[in-house]
Amino acid sequence: MTAGLPGPGLAQTLPSEPLVFGDGHVTVGADVSATFSCAETGGTGSCGDDTGFFNYSDYEYSTLRMLRVDVNAVVRANRSLAVVADLRSENGGSPRPYALYARLRPWAQHAFDINAGRVPPTFGAFPRRSYASDNLLIGYPLAYQYLTSLRPDSIPANVDELLRMRGRGWLSNFSIGDTTPNRGVPLATAFRWDTGVQVHSAWAWADATAALTTGSLSDPQLADDNGGKQIVGRFAFHPEAGLNLGVSAARGQFLSRNAARSLGVDANIDSNQTAIGADAEYSRDYYVIRFEAVRSTWTLPTIHEPLVATGGWIEGRYKIHPRFYAAARVDHLAFSTITGTTRTATWDAPLTRLEVGGGYLLQRNLQLKASFQRNSRAGGRVTHLKIASAQVVFWF
């Protein structure tokens, strides 16, 4: 992993600040990370893939085996209007717009923004830290990354069919709608931003954000696919330096128009995803502690019970040296119980993850990370897996 790292001479020539052009009207930055992992496969000294698909994202890549390049730019037309763009490429794939929105600040004396387009996340705290340079560890919190078996384009005919897909979110399939096996969705995705209109206001002691977007929290859409809209908001309170408390809520149409039509009903049938969240962060001296919880509820026309999933984690970092820190995260996903014709069980398999690791700064914006992850799941083809990872991150 370290064989290709630049030597001291080259490292000193790497840009350390965003590039500014056009008399300050254009600012360009980047966040680049390369991640390699080795999963325990049962043999002594063996190294394999994530056979349990514990770390796969909704773009069907493992977050622990990825080359990610983000190039972001801000073009300022004048004091009030700017266009913000972020192009992302994963594992050498074609660049796609991660963010692309116009930002209007009507009053210079007030911290008030109106954003329109593919806008920054409104719900939760972690999506604001989803770049590798901001993440304390290498893995992602389960609520924002782990794939459940639910799909917006495919519907289980009954409870029994849903229970057969427990722990199979990486490749689930149901008999109504699109029957082709495909990935499921997380509780809330950290890999796609919402499309719509967002307003944000900030004060010395708090800030508030609200948005009207397309799709739902677990399945944001660039174009409308069901005629519904999502309403999402967040309020953050920071009463003193180092302490931040936040609450979030979201409600949006989940099923696609084609999936609803396969039932012979109107596309606006009640198939909502509703979510609430809470987060807290406290930092002082050499340490930071963060907590976040997300509770999501889906309603499907063929399942007469609401499907509830709750994810919660706590993580912390301690700086041992100005260049070196240690970090850990404890994470759990739980699911509500449903009753079929032959058994009663949680609708997806509960999962617990422990990740420990740390980071070392080669220079201010060039970092090495390493982590060890242990996953335990009560269902699926692979129920336990240990994974070691290494990552190099560069940003400016």
N, C-alpha and C positions, 0 to 999 in steps of 0.2 A: 504493500500500500504506500509506503514512504519512498519507494525507489524513484518515483518520478517527481518528487518534490524539488522545488528550486533551491539552489544553494544560496548562501548568504548574500552574494553579490547580486544575483538575480532578484531575490526577495526584496532587496532595497529599492529596486527599480519598479516594482509593482505599484500601480496607482493606489493611493490611500484615501483619496477624497473623491467625491463625485466630479465628473468632468463638466465644465461650464462653457457654453458657447454663446455666440450671438449677443454679446454685451449683457449676459446674465439672463437672457430669455429662454435658454434651453439648458437643462441639467440632465445628465445621463449617469446612471449608476448600474451596478450589477451585483448579483449574489450567485456564486458558483459553488456547488458542492459535489463531491464524488464519494460514494458510499459503497463499501464492500462488507459482506457478512458471511459467516460460516455457521451453519446449523448442525447440531448434533444429529447424526443419522443412525446411531445404535452401535457402530463399531468403534473400537479403540482408535482414537486419533482421526476418525473419519470426519469429513466436512461435506455438507450438502446444502440443498436449497431449503427454503421455508416450506416444507411439505404440508404444513397445516394451514398455509395461507393466512397466518396471523397478522402479517404486516402488509398485505396487499391493499392498494388504493383503488379508488373508483375509476382510475384510468388503467387498471389491470397491470400495474407495475408494483414490484415490491419496493417499499420505501427504504429497505435496507440493502438494496442492490440497485443503485441508481446514480446516473450522472445527470445533474439538473443544472440548467443555465437559465437565470432570470436576468433580463436586461430591462431596466425601467427608465422612463424618461418623463420629464415635466416640461411642457412648452407653455410659457406664459405670454399670452397675448397682450395683457395689460395688468394693472394692479388687481383687478377684480376677477379676471377670467383666465383659466388655465386648462390645458388638456393633459391628463395623466395616462400613461400607457405602461404596461408591463407585458413583455413577450417571454414565454417560457418554453423551453425545450427539455424533454426528458429522454434519456438514453439515445440521443442522436436523432430523435424524431423531429418532424417539422414544427417550427415555432407556432404557438397558439396564443391568443390573447388571454392572459390571466386577469388583467385589468385594462379597461379602456373607458375613460369617462371624462366628462367636462365638469370642472369645479368652478362654481361661482361664489365669490365672497362679496356680497353687496356693500357691506360697511367695513371700512378699515378699522374702525374703533371697536368693533364687536367680533368675537370669535364665533361666527355663524357661517356655515357652508351649505350650499346646495349642490349635490352631485347627481349626475345623470349619465347612465350607460352601464357598463360592467363595474359596479361600485364596490368599495371595500366592505368587509364583513360587518354586519350590525350585531349579530347574536354572539354572545360569549366573549371570553377573553383570549383563549388560545389562538383562534384564527389570526389575531393581530401579531402573533409570534410564530407563525408557521414557517417562516424562512429558516433555513438551516443555521444562519448566523444568530438567530434569536432563540432557537430551541435549546434548552439546557442539555438535553440528551439527543440521541439519534432517532429513536422511535417516536411515534406520535401517540397522544392519548387515545384510548380505544373509542371513545364516543365520537371523535372526529375522523377516525380512520377505519376502524374494523367494519367489515361488510356483513350485515345481517342478510337473511334470506329474502327479505321483502324487495319487490321490484315495482316500479311505477307502470311498467308495460305488460305485466303478467300477474294474474290473480289466482290464488289457490281456490279450488272449487269448494273446499270444506276444511275443517280443522285437521282432519287426518292427513290431508295432502300437505298442509303447512308443517305439521309435525315431522313429516318425512324429510324435510329439508333442514332440520336442526343442525347447525354447524356447517352448513353448505353454502354460505353466502358468496363465496368466491365463484360458484357455478351452480346456481339454483334454476329450477324450471317448474312451471305450473301449467295446468291444462286449459286455462282461459287467457285469451290474449295471445301474446307472442310466446309460443311454446319452445323456442330455441333456448337451450341452456345459456345463461349469461350471469353476470355479476349482480349482486344485490346492492343495497345502499347502507351507509352508516347512519347513525342518529343525526349527525350534522356533518357535512363534508368540509374539510379544510383545503380541498384541492380545486374547488371551483368557486368563484365569486358570484354574487347575485347580479342580476340585470334589472334595472329599474331606476327609481328616483329615491334619493336619500337626503335627509337633512340632519345636520349636526350642529350642536351649540355647546359651548364650554364656558365655565365660570371658574373662579379661583378654587372652589371647593367641590365641584361636580361637573359632569358633562352628560349630555343626553343625545341619543341617536334614534331616528325612526326612518323606516323605508317601506316603500311599496314596490314589490319585485315579482318576477315571474318564476313559477315553479314552487318548490317547497324547500325546507331547510336541508333535507337529505338529498334532494335532487334539483338543484338550481338549473334553470333553463335559460338559454340565450334567446330562444323564440318561444312564444306561447304554444303549448301543446295540449292544453285542456280547458282553456277559457277562464281559468281561475287566476287569482292573484294572491300573493303572500303579504301579510302585514307583519312586520317585525320591528322590535324596539329594544333598546338597552338604556339603562340608567346606571351611571357609575358615581360613587361618592368617595371622595378622598379628603377626609377631615384633617389629616396631618401628613407631613412628609413621610413617604415610605409605606403608607397604608392606603390601599385601594379596595373598595367593596363594590360589587356590581350585581345587577339582576337583569335578566333578559327574558323575552317572550316572543313566540312566533306562531303563526297559524296560516296554512296555505293548502291549496288543492294538491293531492298527491298523485292519484291515478291519471294516466294519460288519456287523451280523447279516444284513441284506438282501443285501449284496454276497456274503457267504459262501454264503448259501442259493441264490443264482443259479448257483453251481457244483454244486449238489446235494450239498453236504457240510455238516457240522456247523459252527455259527457259531464254535466255538472252534478252528477250524483254525489252524495255525501261520502267523500273519501279523503278527509282532511288529515294532515299531519299537524299536531299541536305540540309545542315544546316550551318548556320553561327552563331557565338556567340560573345558577348563582355562582359567583366567583369571588375570591379574596386573595390579596397579595400583601405581604409584609416584608420589608427589607430594612436592614440595619447593619451598619459596620460591614462585616465580611459575609453575611448570609442573606438569602432570600427564601421565603416559604410561600408556596402558592397552592390554592385549593380551588377545584371547580367541579360542579355537578350539572348534569344535563338529564332531563326527564322528557322523553318523547312518547307521544301516543298517536297511533295510526288507527283509522277506522276504514274497514273494507266491507263492501256490500255483501260478501259471501261469508264473512266471519261475524257472528253476532255478539262477540265480546271485543272490547277495545284491546289493541295490542300495545302494551306498555314496555318500554325499555328505559333503564336508568343507568347512566354511566357516571362514575365519580373517581377522582384521583387527587392525590396530594403529592407534591414534588418540592424538592429543596436543593439549594446549592450553597456550598461553603467555599470561599476563596482561601486556599491554603497559602498561596503566594500570588503576587500581582499577575503572574503569567499562568498559574495553574489553579484549577478548581475541581472539586468533587461534587457529584450530584446523584440523586436517586428519585424514583417515582414509583408509587404503588397505585395500581389502577384496577378497577373492577367494572364489569358490565353485568347487569341482572335483567331478567325478563319476566313478564307476568305469566301466570299459569292459565292454560286453557284446557278444555275437556273435549276429547274426541270420542269415537265410538268404542275404541279399545283401550285408551289410556288417557291419563291426565298428566300433563307435563308443561314446563315452560316452553313458549312457542319458539324460542331459539336457545342455544346452549350457553349458559353462563360462563364467563371467562374472567380470569384473574391474571394480571401481568405485574411482574416486578422487574424494574430496569435500574441498574446502577452503572455509573461511569464517571467520566470527567473530561476535561478539555485542557489543552495547553496552547498558549499563544506563541507562535513563532515570531510574529510581529503584530502590530495593533489590529490588523484586519486579515490575518492569515492564521488559521487555527486547526489543530488536530484534535479529534475526539475519539474516544473509545468507550464502548458500553457492553454490558452483558445483560441479556434479557431472558427471563423464564416465563413461559406461557403455560397456563393450565386451563383446560376447557372441559366442561361436563357434557361432552357429546362430539359428534363429528368423527371423521376417519382418523385424525391425529388429535389426541387429547392432551399431550404434554410435549413441549419442545423448548430446548435451550439454544440461544443464538448469540454469538459474539459478533460485534460490528466495529468497524473503524471508518472514520470519515475525515476528509480534509475539506475545509471551508475557506473561501476567499470572497471578500466583498469590498465594495467601495461606493 
